[in-house]
Amino acid sequence: MRSQDIRTKFLEFFQSKDHKIVASAPMVIKNDPTLMFTNAGMNQFKEYFLGNGTPESPRVTDTQKCLRVSGKHNDLEEVGKDTYHHTMFEMLGNWSFGDYFKKEAIQWAWELLTEVYKIDKDILYVSIFEGNEEEDIPVDQEALDLWKQIVPEDRIIYGNKKDNFWEMGDQGPCGPSSEIHVDLRSAEEKAKVPGRDLVNQDHPLVVEIWNLVFIQFNRKADGSLEKLPARHVDTGMGFERLCMVLQGVKSNYDTDVFTPLINEIQKITNSDYGKNEETDIAIRVIADHVRAVSFAIADGQLPGSTGAGYVIRRILRRAIRYGFTFLGQKEAFVYKLVDTLSKQMGEAFPELKAQQNLCENVIREEENSFLRTLDQGLVLLDQIMKESKDKKVSGKKAFELYDTYGFPIDLTALILNEKGYSLDQKEFEAELQKQKDRSRSASKVTSGDWEVISEAETEGFVGYDSLEAEVKILRYRKVESKKEGEMYQLVFNKTPFYPEGGGQVGDRGVLESHDGEVVYITDTRKENNLIIHLTKDLPKDPAADFKAVVNAARRARTAANHSATHLLHQALRKVLGTHVEQKGSMVQSDYLRFDFSHFSKVSAEELQQIEHFVNSKIAEKLPLVENREMTYDEAINDGAIALFGEKYGDKVRAVRFGESMELCGGTHVGNTSDIWHFKIISEGAVASGIRRIEAITSEAAKDYFVAQTETFSEIKAVLKNAKDPVKAVVNLQEENAELKKQIESLLKDKAKNLKTELKSEIKEQNGVHFLAKKVDLDAGGIKDLSFQLGEEYNDLFLIFGTELDGKAILSCYISKELVAEKDLNAGKIVRELGKYIQGGGGGQPFYATAGGKNPAGINEALQKAAEYVK
């Protein structure tokens, strides 16, 4: 059975049981502060389990793209070494929100596996929760009795809390689970050891394929459990493992989920899968990781240096490094796999096809960047080995190479081993642990239980229509983090405060009581469908009536910037082409940032056209036209633009200014004239195929023009109030150019005199004419001098050092004959000597330069240079 058919049969089965098929949520999570990535099928339904929302259907089914890079069995560094764990995977699931419970979930799971998929009942085992005396949780007798009606008792396993009790986190909904495991071993192996003895023992052929979670408790902050008013079912089946079972193979990587990628990797890298363990691991790593990275980029997450971007970059670099080390790939190649992936999975996940070019461009640029990093790291590692006295390399040095330069630790260990060195692994692990502890400490947030004041229903956000509202606090809790200190989170029955989301910052303002108490709201966020207001202080009487007042000036500036991003998007598509798509935004009160797809630098003329277009729409005084109750399909058919990587509900809000129409939940001006003016401040590249424009509007634009006017006045004063400042500047430039010519002429004369002097200092060493000397010339003069001297020798090796404006420069010239005969390389030499001046550089084998911030190290670098001709 093809993987596409397996996926379809699952969804159709539960559709026949009155489940609504819903789309996979984006893998990259944007509006949940507790998660970076969707790591389980239940993530998009958290608000229903928490009772903060009502689903449109009490029964749903889906296939969810997930990413796991830590936690049980999912350490990134282990993926590829076995045959059944992955970073990115699909989780098939069926869900009940307060509808059916254990009986139906268990019966349907067994029916689907054994009657629809026709899996042999004799290779299946099930587990139930054995209970926990410490927490006074009894054995899951209900699940046990249900399973006894279906399978022999010797196929039922009692699992502990670790394996058979699921929890959302330290707090929140939780409950016992019942797992279904499959034994794919041969008859001979089964005769030796029963499958039940290998369940949850990390055996590659005795694996869990489906987990049925019965959510019936709530875990409180003190660790105690309370029963939930409504019970839910949350199931998750590993799609890749299911394909392994149904396609009769012994590895997930032997299914048609992975074989097209593996075949393409073999072709590109000229390698063979199935003949060598190191090669096989490398191919599995690359096949797995290109999926994770491509899906993340298609969902809007670019590789980066922090947060989710760092995780994606780390996954991609692991794939590149395995190709580099074990498949001999010294040039970018991972990006070539995106086409195969798109053809294979684009039907089920259309975002892959739509974003294929972007995925390829971003991955290719990241590959080229990391390969340059590897080259630099190899030089630094070589230097570390030279400085090591006892052939044991310091773990601290290796950690610095890993942390500062991104050089993989296992590649470090591999190279050291090949060259007869060892690594102080314990010291490295200690440094890594310190970093993890610092990071964990900085990001750790502790939350108390919600103190519920009222069970009244919330009306949610009312801030489109008013910046003030009479409110009551429904619940509050205390939270504490190293970054923000002790705070309180408040939830109102309704709120005019916009919560951070869609690129727009959260509102700030005050909460006023009728007796004059004022509590400042410092931020507004959304978590699990609750709008949360952050305050430093808790009102004296939380049960009182309050007036919530948004900071109107800040909201107005933010709204102006948000509306300007819509006009900017329209302008970009008009001026650059309809290929332009929004790839991210940041809307604050003082400026806006807009990322978009485009293949080249935006010219000054194009920027002028874009700016003019936006300002013309401002001048047209276009009114805001919004529709808050459209269906998604109606809005799209009406011409609205939706963003890739966003999760839209059945009802959407469409925002229109003239011909600009987008799906957007943010706040906007009532008329484009309220934006006042739009001014682009900068334009540049974020990644391959992604550009960024930063701009300002309203008050910030006014301040900008005031500052520009003041600067112009100062320039005029410097030019002695010239009537024509432009002409005066041109005259200065012409005078400066003439003076430069004179200086260049003087420097050439100086270089001629210096050439004669230096010729007498060149000495022959080991058949090489060599000179290392500090000189008083600029970089251009040194290069001219080096090549002039080079014309008089065919075996010349020069190292010059100079100090300019407090910076150090090293220059290396080597005759081309020497480069060939002695295997000398000027680029490599200046990189190695660059550490003495605290810098780096490069160039060609016969001429290269390095710059650094430590001129005091020039003399030591020149002394070390002599060792190359010894």
C-alpha positions, -999 to 999 in steps of 0.1 A, spaced: 0 0 0 15 34 -10 20 59 17 -4 83 1 -31 56 2 -23 48 39 -28 84 48 -61 87 28 -75 54 43 -69 67 79 -87 100 73 -116 83 54 -120 58 82 -126 84 108 -147 105 85 -170 75 83 -172 77 121 -185 113 119 -151 130 124 -144 162 105 -111 162 85 -91 193 94 -59 205 79 -25 202 95 -15 232 115 18 249 105 48 231 120 62 264 132 42 279 160 38 317 160 14 326 188 21 301 216 49 312 240 52 277 254 62 261 222 85 268 192 73 239 170 42 217 167 56 185 184 24 166 187 -10 164 170 -28 179 200 -9 212 199 -35 230 177 -63 217 200 -48 228 234 -74 255 239 -103 229 237 -86 206 263 -81 236 286 -117 247 282 -108 280 266 -126 275 233 -154 255 217 -145 233 186 -167 235 156 -170 197 157 -166 175 188 -149 149 166 -120 157 143 -92 138 125 -61 149 107 -25 142 98 -2 167 116 33 176 105 55 176 137 90 184 146 108 169 176 144 176 184 145 168 221 128 147 247 120 110 249 137 91 221 141 122 200 176 136 206 186 152 174 221 137 176 206 102 176 184 106 145 197 86 116 216 62 138 185 40 142 158 33 117 126 45 134 131 80 150 129 113 131 130 150 135 101 158 112 73 132 111 36 130 105 12 121 133 -22 107 123 -48 114 149 -84 113 159 -99 135 186 -129 137 208 -136 169 227 -160 159 255 -178 134 232 -168 97 230 -142 82 253 -122 50 259 -147 25 245 -149 40 210 -113 50 208 -101 15 216 -126 -3 194 -120 20 164 -82 17 167 -84 -21 167 -109 -21 138 -87 2 116 -55 -17 123 -68 -52 119 -98 -50 96 -90 -20 73 -52 -22 72 -54 -60 79 -24 -61 103 -20 -95 118 -35 -95 153 -7 -119 165 20 -92 161 2 -66 181 6 -58 218 -13 -32 239 -4 -14 271 -24 2 298 -15 25 328 -6 4 358 -14 32 383 8 52 407 6 47 444 26 79 452 0 100 434 -30 78 444 -39 71 408 -54 37 403 -48 13 375 -67 22 343 -93 -5 349 -117 8 323 -91 5 295 -80 -29 308 -115 -43 308 -121 -30 272 -88 -45 259 -96 -79 276 -127 -81 253 -104 -77 223 -70 -94 229 -57 -122 250 -46 -111 285 -10 -121 278 -8 -94 251 -17 -66 276 12 -49 292 11 -28 324 30 5 318 44 29 343 38 67 345 67 74 321 53 53 293 15 53 299 6 86 316 5 116 292 9 152 304 8 184 285 35 199 307 42 206 344 6 218 347 -26 213 327 -47 185 312 -33 150 315 -44 113 317 -36 77 312 -28 63 278 -30 30 261 -3 22 235 -4 -2 206 29 -19 197 39 -40 168 64 -69 167 81 -71 132 107 -97 141 111 -130 124 94 -162 138 128 -174 150 135 -143 170 99 -144 184 104 -179 196 135 -169 216 121 -138 233 84 -129 236 75 -95 221 59 -83 254 94 -84 270 107 -59 243 79 -34 245 93 1 253 129 -13 253 140 6 222 141 -25 200 141 -13 163 115 -39 153 92 -39 184 79 -3 183 49 17 194 27 28 165 -3 43 181 -9 61 214 -44 65 227 -45 93 254 -75 97 277 -74 132 290 -94 131 323 -73 151 349 -59 185 354 -24 188 369 -22 217 393 9 238 402 13 219 435 14 186 415 -20 174 426 -46 161 402 -83 171 398 -109 156 375 -118 175 344 -155 184 339 -152 170 303 -132 141 292 -113 140 259 -95 116 235 -62 125 219 -46 99 197 -14 99 177 -1 73 153 33 76 137 27 77 100 62 66 90 61 36 113 26 26 101 40 26 65 69 4 76 44 -22 90 20 -21 60 48 -21 34 65 -52 50 99 -36 56 122 -34 86 130 3 86 110 35 82 137 45 57 128 15 35 93 28 30 83 50 0 81 79 24 119 80 22 131 58 -7 127 86 -34 149 109 -13 174 81 -6 176 72 -43 183 109 -52 210 112 -25 227 82 -39 226 96 -74 238 131 -63 266 119 -40 276 88 -60 271 66 -29 254 33 -22 228 28 5 229 -6 24 266 -14 21 283 6 48 270 17 82 287 51 81 273 59 47 239 46 56 237 68 87 247 98 66 221 92 40 194 86 66 204 119 84 202 139 51 169 123 40 153 130 74 167 165 79 159 179 44 122 171 52 123 190 85 141 220 71 120 223 39 87 221 59 99 247 84 109 271 56 76 265 38 59 274 70 78 307 72 107 299 95 141 308 80 173 294 95 188 319 120 209 325 150 182 325 177 151 306 188 133 285 162 156 297 135 186 284 154 170 249 156 164 248 119 199 259 111 213 233 135 193 205 118 204 217 83 240 220 94 239 184 107 228 172 73 255 192 55 282 180 79 273 143 74 274 148 36 308 166 40 324 140 63 310 107 51 298 113 15 327 136 4 303 165 -5 324 197 -5 298 218 -24 261 225 -17 239 196 -26 211 193 0 190 219 -18 188 197 -49 166 172 -29 138 197 -24 124 190 -59 121 153 -51 104 161 -17 80 185 -34 69 160 -60 65 133 -33 46 152 -6 33 183 -24 -1 169 -29 -8 163 8 11 195 18 6 221 -11 28 246 8 59 226 -3 51 231 -40 42 267 -35 74 275 -16 98 252 -35 120 279 -50 123 297 -16 132 264 1 159 257 -25 174 292 -24 175 294 14 190 259 18 216 265 -9 228 298 7 229 282 42 250 253 28 275 276 11 278 297 43 283 266 65 309 251 41 329 283 45 326 280 82 339 244 80 369 257 61 376 283 87 371 258 115 395 233 100 423 260 100 415 269 136 414 232 147 448 227 130 461 256 151 446 242 183 464 209 176 497 226 171 493 244 204 484 211 222 514 198 241 503 163 250 481 153 220 450 159 242 429 188 231 412 209 257 374 205 259 371 243 265 389 250 232 367 225 214 336 241 229 348 276 218 352 262 183 316 247 185 300 277 202 316 306 185 322 292 150 295 265 148 321 238 142 304 204 150 319 186 180 317 151 165 336 164 134 362 178 158 365 144 175 367 126 142 396 148 128 415 146 161 412 108 161 424 106 125 455 127 134 464 108 166 449 133 190 423 129 217 396 152 230 389 160 267 352 150 262 343 155 299 355 191 298 336 198 266 304 183 281 309 204 313 311 236 292 281 226 271 261 219 303 270 253 317 256 269 286 224 248 287 219 257 324 224 294 316 199 292 287 174 272 307 176 295 337 171 326 315 140 312 298 124 294 327 90 306 336 71 293 367 34 297 368 9 293 397 -25 279 393 -53 301 379 -73 318 407 -108 318 392 -130 347 404 -159 342 380 -170 316 355 -187 342 333 -182 337 296 -156 359 279 -166 382 250 -129 382 239 -114 412 220 -136 443 216 -107 466 207 -116 471 171 -144 494 181 -133 509 214 -101 516 234 -119 515 267 -142 489 283 -158 482 317 -144 449 326 -143 422 353 -113 400 361 -123 364 355 -91 348 366 -55 356 374 -22 338 383 13 347 394 42 340 370 79 344 375 108 345 350 144 356 352 138 379 323 107 397 335 107 390 373 75 385 392 44 393 372 7 387 372 -14 375 343 -50 387 342 -79 375 321 -110 398 316 -145 390 305 -138 413 275 -109 435 265 -100 464 243 -63 453 245 -49 438 213 -27 407 221 6 403 204 1 384 171 4 386 134 36 405 137 19 433 158 30 440 193 6 438 222 -12 468 236 -2 486 268 -24 508 291 -40 509 325 -66 492 346 -86 517 367 -107 508 396 -137 530 407 -119 540 439 -89 555 419 -65 526 420 -44 523 388 -26 492 377 -3 494 346 -7 468 319 28 463 304 19 438 276 -9 418 262 -4 383 248 -25 353 237 -20 318 251 -43 288 244 -70 312 232 -69 333 264 -60 370 261 -36 376 289 -27 410 304 6 413 322 10 436 352 36 441 379 9 445 405 -23 427 414 -53 450 421 -62 452 458 -96 438 451 -95 416 420 -133 410 422 -141 447 418 -153 464 386 -126 480 365 -122 502 334 -95 489 310 -79 518 290 -55 512 261 -27 537 255 -44 555 226 -13 573 212 7 541 211 -21 521 195 -26 548 169 11 547 159 10 509 158 -22 509 137 -6 534 113 24 511 108 2 480 104 -19 496 77 12 508 60 25 472 58 -6 463 38 -1 492 14 36 483 12 27 447 3 5 460 -25 32 484 -37 58 457 -38 35 434 -59 28 464 -82 64 476 -87 84 443 -84 58 417 -96 31 394 -83 57 368 -73 63 389 -41 49 372 -10 50 384 26 75 363 46 72 380 80 66 414 96 71 433 128 47 461 136 57 483 166 46 518 176 79 534 163 86 515 131 76 486 108 96 458 93 84 438 63 101 407 49 92 395 14 103 371 -13 122 387 -42 152 375 -62 174 406 -64 183 438 -46 156 465 -49 171 494 -68 170 530 -55 146 538 -84 122 509 -74 123 520 -37 113 555 -48 84 540 -68 73 519 -39 75 548 -15 55 570 -39 29 543 -44 22 540 -7 21 578 -2 -3 581 -31 -27 557 -13 -23 577 19 -32 609 -1 -62 592 -16 -77 590 19 -89 554 15 -114 543 42 -109 510 61 -134 484 49 -135 453 70 -155 421 71 -151 401 104 -175 372 95 -163 359 61 -155 323 55 -119 316 44 -131 305 10 -153 336 5 -124 359 14 -100 342 -10 -125 341 -38 -130 378 -32 -93 385 -38 -79 386 -2 -43 376 3 -36 349 29 -1 343 43 17 309 41 25 295 76 -6 310 92 -34 290 107 -68 304 97 -101 294 112 -134 289 94 -143 325 100 -117 352 90 -114 390 91 -107 407 58 -92 442 58 -95 463 27 -80 497 17 -89 503 -19 -75 474 -40 -54 461 -10 -72 433 7 -57 409 32 -67 384 59 -56 401 91 -65 402 127 -45 433 136 -56 468 143 -57 495 116 -64 531 109 -99 542 99 -85 560 69 -52 559 51 -47 596 57 -42 588 94 -9 572 84 3 608 75 34 598 55 54 567 47 92 567 46 116 538 38 146 538 61 164 507 48 163 477 24 185 446 25 188 409 23 176 386 51 184 353 33 186 341 -3 154 352 -20 142 371 11 145 409 13 136 432 42 123 468 42 122 489 74 101 520 74 84 546 95 51 565 95 31 592 114 50 607 144 82 588 136 82 602 101 77 637 114 106 633 138 127 619 109 121 650 87 128 674 116 161 656 122 169 656 85 162 694 84 185 700 114 213 679 98 209 698 65 212 731 84 244 719 101 259 708 68 251 743 53 268 759 83 299 737 77 299 748 41 298 784 53 261 787 43 268 782 6 239 792 -16 242 759 -35 252 732 -10 253 705 -36 277 724 -58 299 732 -27 300 694 -19 309 686 -55 338 711 -54 351 696 -21 350 661 -37 369 674 -68 395 690 -45 397 658 -25 402 637 -56 431 660 -67 448 657 -33 444 619 -34 462 618 -68 491 639 -53 492 616 -23 493 585 -45 521 600 -65 541 607 -33 534 571 -21 546 556 -53 578 576 -50 581 564 -14 575 528 -25 602 531 -52 627 542 -26 614 515 -2 618 488 -29 655 495 -32 659 494 5 639 461 9 658 443 -19 689 445 1 671 428 30 657 398 11 676 367 22 678 332 7 666 305 30 662 268 20 661 278 -17 635 305 -12 640 343 -12 623 354 19 614 386 37 591 394 67 590 431 76 568 458 90 564 487 65 547 521 65 524 519 35 487 515 29 472 482 16 473 493 -21 509 504 -18 520 471 -2 503 452 -30 520 472 -58 554 469 -40 549 431 -35 542 425 -72 571 448 -83 595 428 -62 579 396 -75 589 405 -110 625 403 -100 624 368 -84 607 335 -93 611 321 -58 599 350 -36 580 347 -3 570 380 13 551 388 45 545 425 52 528 440 82 514 475 86 493 495 110 465 518 97 440 538 118 447 515 148 441 483 129 466 457 118 471 444 82 492 414 71 499 408 34 515 377 19 530 374 -16 543 340 -29 557 335 -64 534 312 -85 563 289 -91 567 284 -53 530 279 -49 532 249 -72 566 235 -61 564 239 -23 527 236 -18 525 270 -1 493 289 0 491 327 8 454 325 18 460 297 43 491 314 57 474 347 64 444 330 80 468 312 104 489 343 111 457 363 115 452 350 150 482 370 162 465 402 152 431 389 164 416 388 130 414 368 98 414 370 61 421 352 29 427 355 -8 445 337 -36 473 312 -32 498 337 -45 485 369 -28 463 373 3 457 397 32 444 396 67 430 423 90 428 424 127 423 447 157 456 440 175 485 459 159 507 448 188 507 413 174 523 422 140 558 415 151 550 381 165 532 372 133 562 382 112 585 361 135 562 331 130 562 336 93 598 325 91 588 290 101 572 284 67 605 284 50 625 264 76 
